[in-house]
Amino acid sequence: MSGSENLGAVVVGTGFGVLTHLRAMRKAGFDVKAIVGRDGEKARKRAELMGVPAGLDSLEEALALPGVDAVAVSTPPHSHKSIVLDAIAAGKHVVCEKPFARNAAEGREMLEAAEAAGVVHQLGCEFRWATGQAVAARAIAEGVIGEPRLATFLFHMPALADAEVGVPEWWRREEEGGGWLGAYCSHIIDQIRVSAGEFTGVSASLQGVAERSESLPWTAEDTYTVHFRTESGLEGMLQSSAAARGPFAACSRFVGSKGTLWIEGDSVGVADATGERRLETPDDLVNGAPEPPPAELLTTGYDMLHSMGMDLSPYTRLYEAFRNRIQGNPIPEDPRPPTFADGVAVQAVLDAIRRSSKEKTWIAID
């Protein structure tokens, strides 16, 4: 396929899949033909609300619809493998949300199947196109701070501090891929990989810092602390809690041999021997303003994590790259679209973090 043919798509997942994936796909030029969910009635209602022709509870039925070229998978991580493999078997191109899988072994199965089938595959690391992150990655690649040697990524917020906060059941279960590590740290791992190469080892601890209701048991963490190294020699610390009451606390910083770089939203600062300055944003890294989803879709505390619509513009850029790759059109190399291979690499780091927390030791990553 080449040129500018209209591409048909199916969105699997009635939560974030509708809040962001569906809207971003449309902005990128896809014709969304169906929403698929475990709850057929919910899928039908959301399809009607969003003007989608079909709301279904059968993936097989959705994949058989005429004109479907691509599938967006935005379901709980433990369900990704079966859905992705079915979509690939049907010859569909696939975008899969992160965390990619329950473990790296599942991720490799999906990667191998996609490569064998020759379909286009991408991972939902949309923040490669977030303005601040993209400007920072380009500046580091250009040597603005010299050789990156130290990194600190800190983020505290209170969204999950309440004992009975409304999150999906799977999100509370580590064994189903839930928890704050996969939800948030997967983005940071990908950001560091893009800027400073692959991880070579971690020492980590996972915690649940908030009190939880006995009626809603949690096996997943709401907080993590990670010490890491990369193949380039970068060392650093990652810490985040989604259950820390009080004001937000955030720090995203790289210290290099020639200077320091930090990210504050869409703004990137640099300090070196000449003083401090703000980096200009290249035109190709400017995103549109956030666009909140329809209020009718925001029914749980989990939904409210996406209520600002800040991820819509980066996800639109991700789907524009996806569309162009399917059609055989050229795409920019920077930012490079994340693929299932990135999903496997990120999952290997997540696996090592979990293992380190349980074994209380440094874990090397091959």
Secondary structure, DSSP 8 states (H G I E B T S, - for coil): --TT--EEEEEE-SSHIIIIIIHHHHHTTEEEEEEE-SSHHHHHHHHHHHT-SEEES-HHHHHTSTTEEEEEE-S-GGGHHHHHHHHHHTT-EEEE-SS--SSHHHHHHHHHHHHHHT--EEE--GGGGSHHHHHHHHHHHTTTTSSEEEEEEEEE--TT-STT----GGGG-GGGT-SHIIIIIHHHHHHHHHHH--EEEEEEEEE--S---TTS---S-SEEEEEEEETTS-EEEEEEESS--SS-EEEEEEEESSEEEEEETTEEEEEETTEEEE----GGG---------GGG--SHHHHTTTT-TTHHHHHHHHHHHHHHHHT----SSS----HHHHHHHHHHHHHHHHHHHHTS-EE--
